[in-house]
Amino acid sequence: MCRCSYIPPCERENEKNSDIVTHWQDYWEDEVGSQPFTCYFNQHLRPDDVLLRRTHDESVLLHCFLWPVVTFLVGVLIVVLTICAKSLAVKAEAIKKRKHS
């Protein structure tokens, strides 16, 4: 059977830590009680540890892949435009030489 757990932020003062833990303990007893709720867990790596909320969702994955791809494509575009500009400059120079000959 899985059980949800909570790790509070570590405060310097022991009393603050105790207050935070007490707050969440009261929340679980009063608000959640015996009501069913969704937990997230990794069945293969750590089946006994569960989370109430996901720390990362699909938007994080989108940003992790979107920005590197956009950066790469902008870099490729800059290289292609540089090559095209150089090619056009060479052709323009050749046309100039032909006209002056």
A tleap script that builds the chain and sets N, CA, C and O, in Angstrom:
source leaprc.protein.ff14SB
mol = sequence {
  NMET CYS ARG CYS SER TYR ILE PRO PRO CYS
  GLU ARG GLU ASN GLU LYS ASN SER ASP ILE
  VAL THR HIE TRP GLN ASP TYR TRP GLU ASP
  GLU VAL GLY SER GLN PRO PHE THR CYS TYR
  PHE ASN GLN HIE LEU ARG PRO ASP ASP VAL
  LEU LEU ARG ARG THR HIE ASP GLU SER VAL
  LEU LEU HIE CYS PHE LEU TRP PRO VAL VAL
  THR PHE LEU VAL GLY VAL LEU ILE VAL VAL
  LEU THR ILE CYS ALA LYS SER LEU ALA VAL
  LYS ALA GLU ALA ILE LYS LYS ARG LYS HIE
  CSER
}
set mol.1.N position { 0.843 -1.185 0.000 }
set mol.1.CA position { 0.000 0.000 0.000 }
set mol.1.C position { 0.885 1.246 0.000 }
set mol.1.O position { 1.849 1.329 0.761 }
set mol.2.N position { 0.559 2.193 -0.842 }
set mol.2.CA position { 1.314 3.445 -0.916 }
set mol.2.C position { 0.791 4.412 0.127 }
set mol.2.O position { -0.384 4.386 0.493 }
set mol.3.N position { 1.681 5.258 0.594 }
set mol.3.CA position { 1.250 6.315 1.506 }
set mol.3.C position { 1.930 7.613 1.082 }
set mol.3.O position { 3.098 7.627 0.692 }
set mol.4.N position { 1.170 8.697 1.167 }
set mol.4.CA position { 1.716 10.001 0.784 }
set mol.4.C position { 2.546 10.556 1.929 }
set mol.4.O position { 2.228 10.349 3.100 }
set mol.5.N position { 3.586 11.244 1.586 }
set mol.5.CA position { 4.419 11.850 2.618 }
set mol.5.C position { 4.705 13.290 2.235 }
set mol.5.O position { 4.496 13.693 1.091 }
set mol.6.N position { 5.188 14.065 3.207 }
set mol.6.CA position { 5.466 15.477 2.995 }
set mol.6.C position { 6.807 15.799 3.623 }
set mol.6.O position { 7.050 15.470 4.784 }
set mol.7.N position { 7.682 16.443 2.855 }
set mol.7.CA position { 8.967 16.894 3.383 }
set mol.7.C position { 8.918 18.414 3.410 }
set mol.7.O position { 8.909 19.048 2.355 }
set mol.8.N position { 8.887 19.011 4.604 }
set mol.8.CA position { 8.764 20.465 4.680 }
set mol.8.C position { 10.072 21.147 4.300 }
set mol.8.O position { 11.137 20.531 4.342 }
set mol.9.N position { 9.985 22.423 3.929 }
set mol.9.CA position { 11.230 23.158 3.701 }
set mol.9.C position { 11.998 23.269 5.011 }
set mol.9.O position { 11.397 23.350 6.082 }
set mol.10.N position { 13.289 23.273 4.929 }
set mol.10.CA position { 14.108 23.297 6.141 }
set mol.10.C position { 14.337 24.739 6.578 }
set mol.10.O position { 15.073 25.484 5.932 }
set mol.11.N position { 13.704 25.123 7.674 }
set mol.11.CA position { 13.863 26.461 8.238 }
set mol.11.C position { 14.958 26.425 9.302 }
set mol.11.O position { 15.261 25.370 9.859 }
set mol.12.N position { 15.541 27.579 9.574 }
set mol.12.CA position { 16.581 27.652 10.606 }
set mol.12.C position { 16.003 27.423 11.995 }
set mol.12.O position { 16.628 26.791 12.847 }
set mol.13.N position { 14.805 27.944 12.208 }
set mol.13.CA position { 14.194 27.815 13.518 }
set mol.13.C position { 13.369 26.538 13.587 }
set mol.13.O position { 12.546 26.267 12.713 }
set mol.14.N position { 13.598 25.771 14.618 }
set mol.14.CA position { 12.908 24.500 14.792 }
set mol.14.C position { 11.407 24.703 14.968 }
set mol.14.O position { 10.612 23.856 14.561 }
set mol.15.N position { 11.022 25.808 15.565 }
set mol.15.CA position { 9.606 26.081 15.795 }
set mol.15.C position { 8.869 26.283 14.475 }
set mol.15.O position { 7.736 25.825 14.322 }
set mol.16.N position { 9.506 26.970 13.515 }
set mol.16.CA position { 8.889 27.162 12.202 }
set mol.16.C position { 8.685 25.816 11.504 }
set mol.16.O position { 7.632 25.575 10.913 }
set mol.17.N position { 9.689 24.942 11.571 }
set mol.17.CA position { 9.557 23.604 10.983 }
set mol.17.C position { 8.380 22.867 11.604 }
set mol.17.O position { 7.579 22.252 10.901 }
set mol.18.N position { 8.285 22.935 12.914 }
set mol.18.CA position { 7.204 22.255 13.624 }
set mol.18.C position { 5.844 22.825 13.224 }
set mol.18.O position { 4.885 22.072 13.053 }
set mol.19.N position { 5.753 24.147 13.072 }
set mol.19.CA position { 4.489 24.776 12.667 }
set mol.19.C position { 4.075 24.335 11.267 }
set mol.19.O position { 2.903 24.056 11.017 }
set mol.20.N position { 5.028 24.274 10.372 }
set mol.20.CA position { 4.714 23.867 8.996 }
set mol.20.C position { 4.210 22.425 8.963 }
set mol.20.O position { 3.220 22.123 8.298 }
set mol.21.N position { 4.889 21.547 9.677 }
set mol.21.CA position { 4.475 20.140 9.717 }
set mol.21.C position { 3.097 20.009 10.356 }
set mol.21.O position { 2.264 19.237 9.881 }
set mol.22.N position { 2.854 20.752 11.420 }
set mol.22.CA position { 1.552 20.711 12.089 }
set mol.22.C position { 0.447 21.211 11.162 }
set mol.22.O position { -0.646 20.644 11.124 }
set mol.23.N position { 0.740 22.283 10.412 }
set mol.23.CA position { -0.240 22.809 9.461 }
set mol.23.C position { -0.648 21.729 8.461 }
set mol.23.O position { -1.837 21.514 8.221 }
set mol.24.N position { 0.336 21.055 7.884 }
set mol.24.CA position { 0.024 20.025 6.891 }
set mol.24.C position { -0.635 18.814 7.521 }
set mol.24.O position { -1.471 18.171 6.887 }
set mol.25.N position { -0.286 18.497 8.725 }
set mol.25.CA position { -0.927 17.371 9.418 }
set mol.25.C position { -2.410 17.685 9.631 }
set mol.25.O position { -3.271 16.833 9.408 }
set mol.26.N position { -2.697 18.911 10.063 }
set mol.26.CA position { -4.092 19.326 10.241 }
set mol.26.C position { -4.836 19.320 8.912 }
set mol.26.O position { -5.992 18.902 8.834 }
set mol.27.N position { -4.156 19.790 7.864 }
set mol.27.CA position { -4.783 19.801 6.540 }
set mol.27.C position { -5.170 18.390 6.124 }
set mol.27.O position { -6.287 18.168 5.657 }
set mol.28.N position { -4.266 17.438 6.287 }
set mol.28.CA position { -4.550 16.068 5.871 }
set mol.28.C position { -5.683 15.462 6.692 }
set mol.28.O position { -6.516 14.724 6.166 }
set mol.29.N position { -5.706 15.775 7.972 }
set mol.29.CA position { -6.753 15.199 8.823 }
set mol.29.C position { -8.108 15.852 8.576 }
set mol.29.O position { -9.124 15.160 8.510 }
set mol.30.N position { -8.136 17.198 8.437 }
set mol.30.CA position { -9.401 17.910 8.308 }
set mol.30.C position { -9.941 17.930 6.886 }
set mol.30.O position { -11.106 17.608 6.657 }
set mol.31.N position { -9.094 18.308 5.927 }
set mol.31.CA position { -9.547 18.511 4.551 }
set mol.31.C position { -9.636 17.214 3.751 }
set mol.31.O position { -10.634 16.960 3.077 }
set mol.32.N position { -8.610 16.414 3.827 }
set mol.32.CA position { -8.557 15.212 2.995 }
set mol.32.C position { -9.236 14.052 3.715 }
set mol.32.O position { -10.115 13.396 3.156 }
set mol.33.N position { -8.829 13.805 4.943 }
set mol.33.CA position { -9.441 12.725 5.714 }
set mol.33.C position { -9.374 11.400 4.988 }
set mol.33.O position { -8.297 10.936 4.614 }
set mol.34.N position { -10.527 10.796 4.791 }
set mol.34.CA position { -10.560 9.496 4.110 }
set mol.34.C position { -11.024 9.624 2.663 }
set mol.34.O position { -11.315 8.617 2.017 }
set mol.35.N position { -11.097 10.861 2.143 }
set mol.35.CA position { -11.511 11.054 0.754 }
set mol.35.C position { -10.431 10.539 -0.192 }
set mol.35.O position { -9.243 10.697 0.089 }
set mol.36.N position { -10.819 9.936 -1.293 }
set mol.36.CA position { -9.808 9.508 -2.280 }
set mol.36.C position { -9.219 10.724 -2.999 }
set mol.36.O position { -9.913 11.717 -3.218 }
set mol.37.N position { -7.963 10.642 -3.358 }
set mol.37.CA position { -7.299 11.692 -4.113 }
set mol.37.C position { -6.234 11.056 -4.983 }
set mol.37.O position { -5.826 9.917 -4.756 }
set mol.38.N position { -5.786 11.806 -5.986 }
set mol.38.CA position { -4.813 11.298 -6.943 }
set mol.38.C position { -3.401 11.510 -6.425 }
set mol.38.O position { -3.046 12.607 -5.994 }
set mol.39.N position { -2.598 10.455 -6.471 }
set mol.39.CA position { -1.177 10.548 -6.158 }
set mol.39.C position { -0.395 10.118 -7.394 }
set mol.39.O position { -0.888 9.329 -8.199 }
set mol.40.N position { 0.809 10.628 -7.544 }
set mol.40.CA position { 1.678 10.256 -8.653 }
set mol.40.C position { 2.858 9.473 -8.093 }
set mol.40.O position { 3.438 9.854 -7.076 }
set mol.41.N position { 3.209 8.377 -8.763 }
set mol.41.CA position { 4.340 7.585 -8.293 }
set mol.41.C position { 4.991 6.871 -9.459 }
set mol.41.O position { 4.387 6.698 -10.518 }
set mol.42.N position { 6.220 6.464 -9.251 }
set mol.42.CA position { 6.958 5.706 -10.253 }
set mol.42.C position { 6.916 4.242 -9.833 }
set mol.42.O position { 7.589 3.833 -8.887 }
set mol.43.N position { 6.133 3.480 -10.536 }
set mol.43.CA position { 5.889 2.093 -10.160 }
set mol.43.C position { 7.148 1.236 -10.236 }
set mol.43.O position { 7.269 0.261 -9.496 }
set mol.44.N position { 8.083 1.579 -11.112 }
set mol.44.CA position { 9.262 0.740 -11.311 }
set mol.44.C position { 10.422 1.110 -10.395 }
set mol.44.O position { 11.072 0.228 -9.836 }
set mol.45.N position { 10.690 2.416 -10.234 }
set mol.45.CA position { 11.857 2.823 -9.457 }
set mol.45.C position { 11.584 2.915 -7.956 }
set mol.45.O position { 12.341 2.380 -7.147 }
set mol.46.N position { 10.498 3.597 -7.594 }
set mol.46.CA position { 10.205 3.812 -6.173 }
set mol.46.C position { 8.712 3.647 -5.943 }
set mol.46.O position { 8.013 4.647 -5.783 }
set mol.47.N position { 8.205 2.443 -5.920 }
set mol.47.CA position { 6.750 2.244 -5.821 }
set mol.47.C position { 6.149 2.654 -4.481 }
set mol.47.O position { 4.938 2.858 -4.400 }
set mol.48.N position { 6.951 2.781 -3.429 }
set mol.48.CA position { 6.407 3.143 -2.121 }
set mol.48.C position { 6.360 4.653 -1.889 }
set mol.48.O position { 5.741 5.103 -0.924 }
set mol.49.N position { 6.999 5.441 -2.748 }
set mol.49.CA position { 7.007 6.894 -2.607 }
set mol.49.C position { 6.011 7.500 -3.582 }
set mol.49.O position { 6.038 7.198 -4.775 }
set mol.50.N position { 5.145 8.343 -3.080 }
set mol.50.CA position { 4.146 8.976 -3.941 }
set mol.50.C position { 4.147 10.479 -3.722 }
set mol.50.O position { 4.605 10.970 -2.690 }
set mol.51.N position { 3.623 11.211 -4.717 }
set mol.51.CA position { 3.525 12.666 -4.659 }
set mol.51.C position { 2.068 13.080 -4.800 }
set mol.51.O position { 1.303 12.448 -5.530 }
set mol.52.N position { 1.694 14.127 -4.109 }
set mol.52.CA position { 0.338 14.645 -4.270 }
set mol.52.C position { 0.226 15.457 -5.559 }
set mol.52.O position { -0.771 15.358 -6.274 }
set mol.53.N position { 1.253 16.261 -5.855 }
set mol.53.CA position { 1.265 17.087 -7.062 }
set mol.53.C position { 2.528 16.808 -7.855 }
set mol.53.O position { 3.589 16.551 -7.286 }
set mol.54.N position { 2.405 16.859 -9.155 }
set mol.54.CA position { 3.587 16.731 -10.008 }
set mol.54.C position { 4.403 18.014 -9.918 }
set mol.54.O position { 3.849 19.113 -9.884 }
set mol.55.N position { 5.708 17.866 -9.881 }
set mol.55.CA position { 6.541 19.061 -9.860 }
set mol.55.C position { 6.764 19.593 -11.270 }
set mol.55.O position { 7.013 20.786 -11.445 }
set mol.56.N position { 6.680 18.730 -12.277 }
set mol.56.CA position { 6.844 19.144 -13.665 }
set mol.56.C position { 5.702 18.558 -14.473 }
set mol.56.O position { 5.299 17.414 -14.264 }
set mol.57.N position { 5.193 19.342 -15.382 }
set mol.57.CA position { 4.127 18.844 -16.241 }
set mol.57.C position { 4.560 18.921 -17.701 }
set mol.57.O position { 5.740 19.108 -18.000 }
set mol.58.N position { 3.610 18.778 -18.592 }
set mol.58.CA position { 3.920 18.737 -20.021 }
set mol.58.C position { 4.511 20.043 -20.524 }
set mol.58.O position { 5.309 20.029 -21.461 }
set mol.59.N position { 4.142 21.174 -19.926 }
set mol.59.CA position { 4.680 22.452 -20.402 }
set mol.59.C position { 6.186 22.546 -20.167 }
set mol.59.O position { 6.895 23.186 -20.943 }
set mol.60.N position { 6.677 21.914 -19.103 }
set mol.60.CA position { 8.124 21.902 -18.855 }
set mol.60.C position { 8.824 21.118 -19.957 }
set mol.60.O position { 9.866 21.542 -20.456 }
set mol.61.N position { 8.255 19.972 -20.339 }
set mol.61.CA position { 8.836 19.191 -21.433 }
set mol.61.C position { 8.810 19.979 -22.740 }
set mol.61.O position { 9.765 19.943 -23.517 }
set mol.62.N position { 7.716 20.684 -22.971 }
set mol.62.CA position { 7.618 21.492 -24.179 }
set mol.62.C position { 8.740 22.522 -24.217 }
set mol.62.O position { 9.410 22.669 -25.239 }
set mol.63.N position { 8.952 23.231 -23.118 }
set mol.63.CA position { 10.005 24.241 -23.084 }
set mol.63.C position { 11.395 23.620 -23.179 }
set mol.63.O position { 12.293 24.209 -23.781 }
set mol.64.N position { 11.582 22.448 -22.596 }
set mol.64.CA position { 12.891 21.790 -22.666 }
set mol.64.C position { 13.264 21.412 -24.095 }
set mol.64.O position { 14.445 21.400 -24.443 }
set mol.65.N position { 12.278 21.105 -24.917 }
set mol.65.CA position { 12.567 20.735 -26.297 }
set mol.65.C position { 12.387 21.900 -27.266 }
set mol.65.O position { 13.112 21.993 -28.257 }
set mol.66.N position { 11.439 22.781 -26.999 }
set mol.66.CA position { 11.131 23.859 -27.930 }
set mol.66.C position { 12.292 24.842 -28.074 }
set mol.66.O position { 12.707 25.129 -29.197 }
set mol.67.N position { 12.821 25.359 -26.981 }
set mol.67.CA position { 13.831 26.411 -27.076 }
set mol.67.C position { 15.149 25.934 -27.676 }
set mol.67.O position { 15.729 26.670 -28.474 }
set mol.68.N position { 15.655 24.756 -27.344 }
set mol.68.CA position { 16.867 24.304 -28.050 }
set mol.68.C position { 16.639 24.119 -29.557 }
set mol.68.O position { 17.514 24.437 -30.363 }
set mol.69.N position { 15.465 23.607 -29.932 }
set mol.69.CA position { 15.177 23.418 -31.359 }
set mol.69.C position { 15.075 24.773 -32.056 }
set mol.69.O position { 15.611 24.947 -33.151 }
set mol.70.N position { 14.393 25.731 -31.433 }
set mol.70.CA position { 14.279 27.066 -32.032 }
set mol.70.C position { 15.664 27.703 -32.161 }
set mol.70.O position { 15.974 28.301 -33.191 }
set mol.71.N position { 16.491 27.581 -31.137 }
set mol.71.CA position { 17.843 28.133 -31.186 }
set mol.71.C position { 18.655 27.494 -32.303 }
set mol.71.O position { 19.362 28.189 -33.032 }
set mol.72.N position { 18.560 26.182 -32.441 }
set mol.72.CA position { 19.267 25.472 -33.498 }
set mol.72.C position { 18.798 25.943 -34.875 }
set mol.72.O position { 19.615 26.197 -35.759 }
set mol.73.N position { 17.472 26.058 -35.054 }
set mol.73.CA position { 16.940 26.474 -36.351 }
set mol.73.C position { 17.350 27.908 -36.693 }
set mol.73.O position { 17.656 28.196 -37.850 }
set mol.74.N position { 17.362 28.802 -35.719 }
set mol.74.CA position { 17.815 30.169 -35.964 }
set mol.74.C position { 19.287 30.172 -36.358 }
set mol.74.O position { 19.682 30.914 -37.257 }
set mol.75.N position { 20.100 29.354 -35.700 }
set mol.75.CA position { 21.511 29.242 -36.057 }
set mol.75.C position { 21.698 28.739 -37.482 }
set mol.75.O position { 22.516 29.272 -38.231 }
set mol.76.N position { 20.940 27.713 -37.855 }
set mol.76.CA position { 21.015 27.181 -39.225 }
set mol.76.C position { 20.572 28.242 -40.219 }
set mol.76.O position { 21.182 28.389 -41.278 }
set mol.77.N position { 19.517 28.987 -39.890 }
set mol.77.CA position { 19.043 30.047 -40.778 }
set mol.77.C position { 20.103 31.127 -40.974 }
set mol.77.O position { 20.288 31.616 -42.088 }
set mol.78.N position { 20.793 31.500 -39.913 }
set mol.78.CA position { 21.860 32.501 -40.032 }
set mol.78.C position { 22.984 31.999 -40.930 }
set mol.78.O position { 23.497 32.750 -41.759 }
set mol.79.N position { 23.366 30.745 -40.775 }
set mol.79.CA position { 24.419 30.170 -41.619 }
set mol.79.C position { 23.974 30.132 -43.077 }
set mol.79.O position { 24.749 30.486 -43.966 }
set mol.80.N position { 22.743 29.711 -43.335 }
set mol.80.CA position { 22.237 29.631 -44.715 }
set mol.80.C position { 22.172 31.027 -45.334 }
set mol.80.O position { 22.561 31.211 -46.487 }
set mol.81.N position { 21.685 32.006 -44.580 }
set mol.81.CA position { 21.622 33.369 -45.116 }
set mol.81.C position { 23.011 33.930 -45.389 }
set mol.81.O position { 23.204 34.650 -46.368 }
set mol.82.N position { 23.972 33.612 -44.546 }
set mol.82.CA position { 25.348 34.051 -44.768 }
set mol.82.C position { 25.907 33.434 -46.049 }
set mol.82.O position { 26.550 34.125 -46.840 }
set mol.83.N position { 25.668 32.154 -46.255 }
set mol.83.CA position { 26.142 31.472 -47.471 }
set mol.83.C position { 25.467 32.070 -48.706 }
set mol.83.O position { 26.116 32.299 -49.727 }
set mol.84.N position { 24.153 32.320 -48.605 }
set mol.84.CA position { 23.437 32.920 -49.745 }
set mol.84.C position { 23.968 34.321 -50.053 }
set mol.84.O position { 24.152 34.673 -51.218 }
set mol.85.N position { 24.211 35.113 -49.015 }
set mol.85.CA position { 24.723 36.469 -49.228 }
set mol.85.C position { 26.099 36.424 -49.877 }
set mol.85.O position { 26.387 37.221 -50.771 }
set mol.86.N position { 26.947 35.509 -49.443 }
set mol.86.CA position { 28.280 35.393 -50.033 }
set mol.86.C position { 28.181 34.953 -51.500 }
set mol.86.O position { 28.889 35.471 -52.364 }
set mol.87.N position { 27.303 34.003 -51.759 }
set mol.87.CA position { 27.112 33.530 -53.124 }
set mol.87.C position { 26.607 34.654 -54.030 }
set mol.87.O position { 27.081 34.805 -55.156 }
set mol.88.N position { 25.651 35.439 -53.543 }
set mol.88.CA position { 25.139 36.557 -54.336 }
set mol.88.C position { 26.214 37.617 -54.562 }
set mol.88.O position { 26.282 38.211 -55.638 }
set mol.89.N position { 27.045 37.855 -53.565 }
set mol.89.CA position { 28.133 38.838 -53.718 }
set mol.89.C position { 29.122 38.373 -54.777 }
set mol.89.O position { 29.585 39.180 -55.583 }
set mol.90.N position { 29.451 37.090 -54.789 }
set mol.90.CA position { 30.372 36.547 -55.801 }
set mol.90.C position { 29.756 36.669 -57.191 }
set mol.90.O position { 30.437 37.060 -58.139 }
set mol.91.N position { 28.467 36.334 -57.317 }
set mol.91.CA position { 27.800 36.447 -58.619 }
set mol.91.C position { 27.732 37.901 -59.082 }
set mol.91.O position { 27.949 38.188 -60.259 }
set mol.92.N position { 27.432 38.814 -58.166 }
set mol.92.CA position { 27.370 40.234 -58.524 }
set mol.92.C position { 28.734 40.733 -58.983 }
set mol.92.O position { 28.827 41.510 -59.933 }
set mol.93.N position { 29.783 40.293 -58.316 }
set mol.93.CA position { 31.147 40.682 -58.718 }
set mol.93.C position { 31.468 40.144 -60.110 }
set mol.93.O position { 32.079 40.838 -60.922 }
set mol.94.N position { 31.055 38.909 -60.382 }
set mol.94.CA position { 31.301 38.321 -61.703 }
set mol.94.C position { 30.545 39.085 -62.789 }
set mol.94.O position { 31.079 39.312 -63.875 }
set mol.95.N position { 29.311 39.480 -62.500 }
set mol.95.CA position { 28.522 40.245 -63.473 }
set mol.95.C position { 29.160 41.599 -63.744 }
set mol.95.O position { 29.194 42.056 -64.887 }
set mol.96.N position { 29.672 42.250 -62.682 }
set mol.96.CA position { 30.347 43.546 -62.832 }
set mol.96.C position { 31.564 43.412 -63.733 }
set mol.96.O position { 31.786 44.247 -64.609 }
set mol.97.N position { 32.354 42.363 -63.520 }
set mol.97.CA position { 33.551 42.154 -64.318 }
set mol.97.C position { 33.200 41.934 -65.779 }
set mol.97.O position { 33.902 42.412 -66.670 }
set mol.98.N position { 32.093 41.198 -66.030 }
set mol.98.CA position { 31.682 40.947 -67.392 }
set mol.98.C position { 31.235 42.219 -68.092 }
set mol.98.O position { 31.487 42.406 -69.283 }
set mol.99.N position { 30.563 43.100 -67.339 }
set mol.99.CA position { 30.082 44.356 -67.942 }
set mol.99.C position { 31.245 45.284 -68.274 }
set mol.99.O position { 31.198 46.000 -69.274 }
set mol.100.N position { 32.296 45.278 -67.440 }
set mol.100.CA position { 33.435 46.164 -67.672 }
set mol.100.C position { 34.390 45.607 -68.731 }
set mol.100.O position { 35.256 46.332 -69.221 }
set mol.101.N position { 34.248 44.366 -69.079 }
set mol.101.CA position { 35.164 43.775 -70.066 }
set mol.101.C position { 34.782 44.096 -71.477 }
set mol.101.O position { 35.458 43.668 -72.413 }
savepdb mol mol.pdb
quit
